Amino acid sequence: MDTLISIRVFCAIAELKSFTTAAERLGLSPAMASKHIAHLENRLSTRLLNRTSRHVSMTESGLLYFNQVRLMLDGLDEVESALGNVTVMPRGSLKLSAPVWMANQQVAHIIAGYHRQYPEVIFDIDFSGRLVNLVDEGFDLALRAVAPEKLDPGIVARPVTTVVFHLYGSPAYLSRKGIPTNTSQLNGYEILLYNGMSPGGSLNVNGPNGQESLQLLPVMRSESETMLHLAALEGMGLAFLPTLMVRGDLFERRLQKVLPDVMSFTTTLYAVYPSRKYLSAKVRTFIDFLTSQKNLSQE
């Protein structure tokens, strides 16, 4: 039995979590798909899949094997495409990590647009906001607003878009406290800050006379942009939030910008992935699709 075909069958079953669906996609019978898995398990002397009548999952060995052979298949497809001048259609599972503030309607619209072009790509998205280990956890790609020099060696960073942060408050909060007209007035306002931002209590901003250091007394610090967002909506204070996260709130007038000409900053969102000589078609086309979406960075 052809081991390479067996590996492709295994990857399809692992991604689709179904013998029947994977077999149909590959043009095989479920019985033949089972034979391919048995061939691999006998060859490796280990069980790769847990099977019940309703559920298929990978064993610990299966997950380790999957993370390695999937990279091999992606590379093989790209090499064959380069040598044969044949376009390889993106397919399979695209495991993606992204900031929690990207879990919104705009990003869902973009992902749906990509899927319409490449329907054989299955998304597995982690919006937890945690800093995942791309290689050890089998992620194809992560979207991160982090400077490339802070990334681990062997990780490639490609700029996708510019992310704009503004200071926002709820109408109820601003009605109660008043709308500040200059940065010096912010000393009397409750501030909601992301952990790591202004660690010493000061923040450099563009004041009327150039850069100035603003002393802040936050009433909340959090690693979760979602928590800061919800607290701002509840009228707890003013929060620095990415525009992409609050577009709906601005439209519905649940939040409004505060000192927009001064209290704003930008950062770059990067697509980061393990360095490989041949990048899989699904990763390459998804990054290209993302970078073409100009509305990602629009105010």
C-alpha positions as a Markdown table, in Angstrom:
| # | Residue | x | y | z |
|---|---|---|---|---|
| 1 | Met | 0.0 | 0.0 | 0.0 |
| 2 | Asp | 1.3 | 3.5 | -0.9 |
| 3 | Thr | 2.4 | 5.1 | 2.3 |
| 4 | Leu | 2.2 | 8.6 | 0.9 |
| 5 | Ile | -1.4 | 8.1 | -0.1 |
| 6 | Ser | -2.0 | 6.7 | 3.4 |
| 7 | Ile | -0.5 | 9.8 | 4.9 |
| 8 | Arg | -2.9 | 12.0 | 2.8 |
| 9 | Val | -5.8 | 9.9 | 3.9 |
| 10 | Phe | -4.8 | 10.2 | 7.6 |
| 11 | Cys | -4.4 | 14.0 | 7.3 |
| 12 | Ala | -7.8 | 14.3 | 5.7 |
| 13 | Ile | -9.5 | 12.3 | 8.4 |
| 14 | Ala | -7.7 | 14.2 | 11.1 |
| 15 | Glu | -8.8 | 17.5 | 9.7 |
| 16 | Leu | -12.4 | 16.6 | 8.8 |
| 17 | Lys | -12.8 | 14.3 | 11.9 |
| 18 | Ser | -14.7 | 11.8 | 9.8 |
| 19 | Phe | -13.8 | 8.7 | 7.9 |
| 20 | Thr | -16.8 | 9.0 | 5.6 |
| 21 | Thr | -16.3 | 12.7 | 4.7 |
| 22 | Ala | -12.6 | 12.3 | 4.2 |
| 23 | Ala | -13.1 | 9.2 | 2.0 |
| 24 | Glu | -15.7 | 11.1 | -0.1 |
| 25 | Arg | -13.4 | 14.0 | -0.6 |
| 26 | Leu | -10.5 | 11.7 | -1.7 |
| 27 | Gly | -12.7 | 9.5 | -3.9 |
| 28 | Leu | -12.3 | 6.5 | -1.7 |
| 29 | Ser | -14.6 | 4.1 | 0.1 |
| 30 | Pro | -14.7 | 4.4 | 3.9 |
| 31 | Ala | -13.4 | 0.8 | 4.0 |
| 32 | Met | -10.4 | 1.7 | 1.9 |
| 33 | Ala | -9.7 | 4.7 | 4.1 |
| 34 | Ser | -9.7 | 2.4 | 7.1 |
| 35 | Lys | -7.2 | 0.2 | 5.4 |
| 36 | His | -4.9 | 3.1 | 4.8 |
| 37 | Ile | -5.0 | 4.1 | 8.5 |
| 38 | Ala | -4.4 | 0.5 | 9.5 |
| 39 | His | -1.4 | 0.4 | 7.2 |
| 40 | Leu | 0.1 | 3.5 | 8.9 |
| 41 | Glu | -0.6 | 2.3 | 12.4 |
| 42 | Asn | 0.9 | -1.1 | 11.6 |
| 43 | Arg | 3.9 | 0.6 | 10.0 |
| 44 | Leu | 4.4 | 2.9 | 13.0 |
| 45 | Ser | 3.4 | 0.4 | 15.7 |
| 46 | Thr | 1.2 | 2.9 | 17.3 |
| 47 | Arg | -2.5 | 4.0 | 17.3 |
| 48 | Leu | -3.0 | 7.3 | 15.5 |
| 49 | Leu | -6.8 | 7.7 | 15.8 |
| 50 | Asn | -9.4 | 7.1 | 18.4 |
| 51 | Arg | -12.6 | 5.8 | 16.7 |
| 52 | Thr | -16.1 | 5.5 | 17.9 |
| 53 | Ser | -19.3 | 5.2 | 15.9 |
| 54 | Arg | -19.8 | 9.0 | 16.1 |
| 55 | His | -16.4 | 10.5 | 16.7 |
| 56 | Val | -12.9 | 10.5 | 15.4 |
| 57 | Ser | -10.0 | 12.1 | 17.3 |
| 58 | Met | -6.2 | 11.9 | 17.2 |
| 59 | Thr | -4.2 | 10.2 | 19.9 |
| 60 | Glu | -1.2 | 12.0 | 21.4 |
| 61 | Ser | 1.0 | 10.1 | 18.9 |
| 62 | Gly | -1.4 | 10.9 | 16.1 |
| 63 | Leu | -1.3 | 14.6 | 16.8 |
| 64 | Leu | 2.5 | 14.6 | 16.9 |
| 65 | Tyr | 2.6 | 12.6 | 13.6 |
| 66 | Phe | -0.1 | 14.9 | 12.0 |
| 67 | Asn | 1.8 | 18.1 | 12.8 |
| 68 | Gln | 4.9 | 16.8 | 11.1 |
| 69 | Val | 3.5 | 15.0 | 8.0 |
| 70 | Arg | 1.1 | 17.9 | 7.3 |
| 71 | Leu | 4.1 | 20.2 | 6.9 |
| 72 | Met | 5.8 | 17.6 | 4.7 |
| 73 | Leu | 2.7 | 17.4 | 2.4 |
| 74 | Asp | 2.4 | 21.1 | 2.2 |
| 75 | Gly | 6.0 | 21.4 | 1.1 |
| 76 | Leu | 5.7 | 18.5 | -1.4 |
| 77 | Asp | 2.7 | 20.1 | -3.0 |
| 78 | Glu | 4.5 | 23.4 | -3.3 |
| 79 | Val | 7.6 | 21.8 | -4.8 |
| 80 | Glu | 5.6 | 19.9 | -7.4 |
| 81 | Ser | 3.7 | 23.1 | -8.2 |
| 82 | Ala | 7.0 | 25.0 | -8.8 |
| 83 | Leu | 8.5 | 22.2 | -10.9 |
| 84 | Gly | 5.4 | 21.5 | -12.9 |
| 85 | Asn | 4.2 | 25.1 | -13.2 |
| 86 | Val | 0.9 | 23.8 | -11.9 |
| 87 | Thr | -1.3 | 25.8 | -9.5 |
| 88 | Val | -1.9 | 23.9 | -6.3 |
| 89 | Met | -5.4 | 24.6 | -4.9 |
| 90 | Pro | -5.3 | 25.5 | -1.2 |
| 91 | Arg | -7.0 | 22.7 | 0.8 |
| 92 | Gly | -7.0 | 21.2 | 4.3 |
| 93 | Ser | -7.1 | 22.7 | 7.8 |
| 94 | Leu | -5.7 | 26.2 | 8.3 |
| 95 | Lys | -4.9 | 26.5 | 12.0 |
| 96 | Leu | -4.8 | 30.2 | 12.9 |
| 97 | Ser | -4.2 | 32.2 | 16.1 |
| 98 | Ala | -5.4 | 35.8 | 16.3 |
| 99 | Pro | -6.0 | 38.5 | 18.8 |
| 100 | Val | -9.4 | 38.4 | 20.6 |
| 101 | Trp | -10.3 | 41.8 | 19.2 |
| 102 | Met | -10.3 | 40.3 | 15.7 |
| 103 | Ala | -13.2 | 38.1 | 16.6 |
| 104 | Asn | -15.8 | 40.4 | 15.0 |
| 105 | Gln | -18.2 | 40.7 | 12.1 |
| 106 | Gln | -15.6 | 42.4 | 9.8 |
| 107 | Val | -13.1 | 39.7 | 10.2 |
| 108 | Ala | -15.8 | 37.0 | 9.8 |
| 109 | His | -16.7 | 38.7 | 6.5 |
| 110 | Ile | -13.1 | 38.5 | 5.3 |
| 111 | Ile | -12.7 | 34.9 | 6.2 |
| 112 | Ala | -16.0 | 34.1 | 4.5 |
| 113 | Gly | -14.8 | 35.9 | 1.4 |
| 114 | Tyr | -11.6 | 33.8 | 1.3 |
| 115 | His | -13.6 | 30.6 | 1.8 |
| 116 | Arg | -15.8 | 31.4 | -1.1 |
| 117 | Gln | -12.7 | 31.4 | -3.3 |
| 118 | Tyr | -11.1 | 28.4 | -1.6 |
| 119 | Pro | -13.9 | 26.1 | -0.3 |
| 120 | Glu | -11.6 | 23.2 | 0.5 |
| 121 | Val | -9.8 | 25.1 | 3.2 |
| 122 | Ile | -11.2 | 24.4 | 6.7 |
| 123 | Phe | -10.5 | 27.0 | 9.4 |
| 124 | Asp | -9.5 | 26.2 | 12.9 |
| 125 | Ile | -9.1 | 29.5 | 14.7 |
| 126 | Asp | -7.9 | 30.3 | 18.2 |
| 127 | Phe | -9.1 | 33.8 | 19.3 |
| 128 | Ser | -8.1 | 33.3 | 22.9 |
| 129 | Gly | -5.4 | 35.9 | 22.7 |
| 130 | Arg | -2.7 | 33.7 | 24.2 |
| 131 | Leu | 0.8 | 33.6 | 22.7 |
| 132 | Val | 0.8 | 30.2 | 21.1 |
| 133 | Asn | 3.8 | 28.1 | 20.1 |
| 134 | Leu | 3.4 | 27.9 | 16.4 |
| 135 | Val | 5.5 | 24.8 | 15.9 |
| 136 | Asp | 4.8 | 22.8 | 19.0 |
| 137 | Glu | 1.0 | 23.4 | 18.8 |
| 138 | Gly | 0.8 | 22.8 | 15.1 |
| 139 | Phe | -0.4 | 26.3 | 14.1 |
| 140 | Asp | 0.0 | 27.3 | 10.4 |
| 141 | Leu | -0.1 | 31.0 | 11.1 |
| 142 | Ala | -0.7 | 33.7 | 13.7 |
| 143 | Leu | -1.7 | 37.3 | 13.5 |
| 144 | Arg | 0.1 | 39.4 | 16.0 |
| 145 | Ala | 0.6 | 43.1 | 16.7 |
| 146 | Val | 4.2 | 42.6 | 17.8 |
| 147 | Ala | 7.6 | 43.9 | 16.6 |
| 148 | Pro | 9.4 | 41.3 | 14.4 |
| 149 | Glu | 12.6 | 41.7 | 16.5 |
| 150 | Lys | 10.7 | 40.3 | 19.5 |
| 151 | Leu | 9.8 | 37.0 | 17.7 |
| 152 | Asp | 11.7 | 33.8 | 18.2 |
| 153 | Pro | 14.4 | 32.8 | 15.7 |
| 154 | Gly | 13.0 | 30.9 | 12.7 |
| 155 | Ile | 9.7 | 32.8 | 12.7 |
| 156 | Val | 8.8 | 34.9 | 9.7 |
| 157 | Ala | 6.8 | 38.1 | 10.0 |
| 158 | Arg | 4.9 | 39.7 | 7.1 |
| 159 | Pro | 3.1 | 43.0 | 7.6 |
| 160 | Val | -0.7 | 42.7 | 6.9 |
| 161 | Thr | -2.2 | 46.0 | 8.0 |
| 162 | Thr | -1.9 | 49.0 | 10.3 |
| 163 | Val | -4.0 | 48.8 | 13.5 |
| 164 | Val | -5.2 | 52.1 | 14.9 |
| 165 | Phe | -5.9 | 52.5 | 18.6 |
| 166 | His | -7.9 | 55.4 | 20.0 |
| 167 | Leu | -9.1 | 56.4 | 23.5 |
| 168 | Tyr | -12.8 | 55.7 | 23.8 |
| 169 | Gly | -15.5 | 56.3 | 26.4 |
| 170 | Ser | -19.3 | 55.7 | 26.6 |
| 171 | Pro | -21.7 | 58.6 | 26.2 |
| 172 | Ala | -23.0 | 58.1 | 29.7 |
| 173 | Tyr | -19.5 | 58.3 | 31.2 |
| 174 | Leu | -18.6 | 61.4 | 29.2 |
| 175 | Ser | -21.9 | 63.0 | 30.1 |
| 176 | Arg | -21.1 | 62.4 | 33.8 |
| 177 | Lys | -17.4 | 63.4 | 33.6 |
| 178 | Gly | -17.4 | 65.9 | 30.7 |
| 179 | Ile | -15.5 | 65.6 | 27.5 |
| 180 | Pro | -11.8 | 66.5 | 28.0 |
| 181 | Thr | -10.4 | 69.1 | 25.6 |
| 182 | Asn | -6.7 | 68.6 | 26.4 |
| 183 | Thr | -4.5 | 65.9 | 27.8 |
| 184 | Ser | -3.9 | 67.6 | 31.1 |
| 185 | Gln | -7.5 | 67.1 | 32.0 |
| 186 | Leu | -7.2 | 63.3 | 31.8 |
| 187 | Asn | -5.7 | 63.2 | 35.3 |
| 188 | Gly | -9.3 | 63.3 | 36.6 |
| 189 | Tyr | -10.5 | 60.4 | 34.5 |
| 190 | Glu | -10.6 | 56.7 | 35.2 |
| 191 | Ile | -8.4 | 54.9 | 32.7 |
| 192 | Leu | -8.7 | 51.3 | 31.5 |
| 193 | Leu | -5.3 | 50.0 | 30.3 |
| 194 | Tyr | -4.0 | 46.9 | 28.6 |
| 195 | Asn | -1.3 | 45.1 | 30.6 |
| 196 | Gly | 2.2 | 46.1 | 29.4 |
| 197 | Met | 1.0 | 49.5 | 28.1 |
| 198 | Ser | 2.4 | 52.3 | 30.3 |
| 199 | Pro | 3.9 | 50.0 | 32.8 |
| 200 | Gly | 5.3 | 52.8 | 34.8 |
| 201 | Gly | 2.1 | 54.8 | 34.8 |
| 202 | Ser | 3.2 | 57.3 | 32.1 |
| 203 | Leu | 2.3 | 57.4 | 28.5 |
| 204 | Asn | 4.0 | 59.4 | 25.7 |
| 205 | Val | 1.5 | 61.3 | 23.6 |
| 206 | Asn | 1.5 | 63.9 | 20.9 |
| 207 | Gly | 0.6 | 67.1 | 22.7 |
| 208 | Pro | 0.2 | 70.6 | 21.3 |
| 209 | Asn | 3.9 | 71.3 | 21.9 |
| 210 | Gly | 5.2 | 68.0 | 20.7 |
| 211 | Gln | 5.6 | 64.8 | 22.6 |
| 212 | Glu | 4.7 | 64.9 | 26.3 |
| 213 | Ser | 4.6 | 62.4 | 29.0 |
| 214 | Leu | 1.2 | 61.8 | 30.5 |
| 215 | Gln | 0.8 | 60.4 | 34.0 |
| 216 | Leu | -2.1 | 57.9 | 34.2 |
| 217 | Leu | -3.8 | 56.3 | 37.2 |
| 218 | Pro | -5.6 | 53.3 | 35.8 |
| 219 | Val | -8.6 | 51.8 | 37.6 |
| 220 | Met | -8.2 | 48.6 | 35.7 |
| 221 | Arg | -5.4 | 46.7 | 34.0 |
| 222 | Ser | -6.1 | 43.6 | 32.0 |
| 223 | Glu | -4.6 | 41.2 | 29.4 |
| 224 | Ser | -8.0 | 41.0 | 27.8 |
| 225 | Glu | -9.1 | 43.7 | 25.3 |
| 226 | Thr | -12.6 | 42.2 | 25.6 |
| 227 | Met | -12.7 | 43.0 | 29.4 |
| 228 | Leu | -11.5 | 46.6 | 28.8 |
| 229 | His | -14.0 | 47.0 | 26.0 |
| 230 | Leu | -16.9 | 45.8 | 28.1 |
| 231 | Ala | -15.8 | 48.0 | 31.0 |
| 232 | Ala | -15.7 | 51.0 | 28.8 |
| 233 | Leu | -19.2 | 50.2 | 27.5 |
| 234 | Glu | -20.3 | 50.0 | 31.2 |
| 235 | Gly | -19.1 | 53.5 | 31.8 |
| 236 | Met | -16.2 | 52.5 | 34.1 |
| 237 | Gly | -13.7 | 54.7 | 32.3 |
| 238 | Leu | -11.8 | 55.5 | 29.2 |
| 239 | Ala | -10.0 | 52.7 | 27.3 |
| 240 | Phe | -7.5 | 52.4 | 24.5 |
| 241 | Leu | -9.0 | 50.0 | 22.0 |
| 242 | Pro | -8.3 | 49.0 | 18.4 |
| 243 | Thr | -10.7 | 50.7 | 15.9 |
| 244 | Leu | -11.4 | 47.3 | 14.3 |
| 245 | Met | -12.9 | 46.2 | 17.6 |
| 246 | Val | -15.3 | 49.1 | 18.1 |
| 247 | Arg | -16.7 | 50.0 | 14.7 |
| 248 | Gly | -20.1 | 48.7 | 15.6 |
| 249 | Asp | -20.1 | 50.6 | 18.9 |
| 250 | Leu | -19.2 | 53.8 | 17.1 |
| 251 | Phe | -21.9 | 53.3 | 14.5 |
| 252 | Glu | -24.5 | 52.6 | 17.3 |
| 253 | Arg | -23.1 | 55.4 | 19.4 |
| 254 | Arg | -22.3 | 53.2 | 22.3 |
| 255 | Leu | -18.7 | 54.6 | 22.4 |
| 256 | Gln | -17.1 | 57.8 | 21.1 |
| 257 | Lys | -13.5 | 58.9 | 20.6 |
| 258 | Val | -11.8 | 61.1 | 23.1 |
| 259 | Leu | -9.1 | 63.6 | 22.0 |
| 260 | Pro | -8.8 | 61.8 | 18.6 |
| 261 | Asp | -6.0 | 64.0 | 17.4 |
| 262 | Val | -3.8 | 63.4 | 20.4 |
| 263 | Met | -4.8 | 60.1 | 22.1 |
| 264 | Ser | -4.1 | 57.7 | 19.3 |
| 265 | Phe | -1.3 | 55.4 | 18.2 |
| 266 | Thr | -0.8 | 52.9 | 15.5 |
| 267 | Thr | 0.9 | 49.5 | 15.3 |
| 268 | Thr | 1.4 | 46.9 | 12.6 |
| 269 | Leu | -0.4 | 43.6 | 12.5 |
| 270 | Tyr | 1.9 | 40.9 | 11.2 |
| 271 | Ala | 1.2 | 37.4 | 9.8 |
| 272 | Val | 3.8 | 35.2 | 11.5 |
| 273 | Tyr | 4.6 | 31.7 | 10.6 |
| 274 | Pro | 7.5 | 29.2 | 10.9 |
| 275 | Ser | 10.2 | 29.7 | 8.4 |
| 276 | Arg | 10.0 | 27.3 | 5.6 |
| 277 | Lys | 11.5 | 27.2 | 2.1 |
| 278 | Tyr | 8.1 | 26.3 | 0.6 |
| 279 | Leu | 5.1 | 28.0 | 2.1 |
| 280 | Ser | 1.8 | 26.0 | 1.8 |
| 281 | Ala | -0.8 | 27.3 | -0.7 |
| 282 | Lys | -3.4 | 27.8 | 2.0 |
| 283 | Val | -1.1 | 30.0 | 4.1 |
| 284 | Arg | 0.3 | 31.9 | 1.2 |
| 285 | Thr | -3.1 | 32.6 | -0.3 |
| 286 | Phe | -4.7 | 33.5 | 3.0 |
| 287 | Ile | -2.0 | 36.1 | 3.8 |
| 288 | Asp | -2.3 | 37.5 | 0.3 |
| 289 | Phe | -6.1 | 37.8 | 0.7 |
| 290 | Leu | -5.7 | 39.5 | 4.1 |
| 291 | Thr | -3.2 | 42.1 | 2.8 |
| 292 | Ser | -5.6 | 42.9 | 0.0 |
| 293 | Gln | -8.4 | 43.8 | 2.4 |
| 294 | Lys | -7.9 | 47.6 | 2.7 |
| 295 | Asn | -10.9 | 48.0 | 4.9 |
| 296 | Leu | -9.1 | 46.2 | 7.7 |
| 297 | Ser | -7.2 | 49.4 | 8.5 |
| 298 | Gln | -10.0 | 51.9 | 7.7 |
| 299 | Glu | -11.3 | 54.2 | 10.5 |
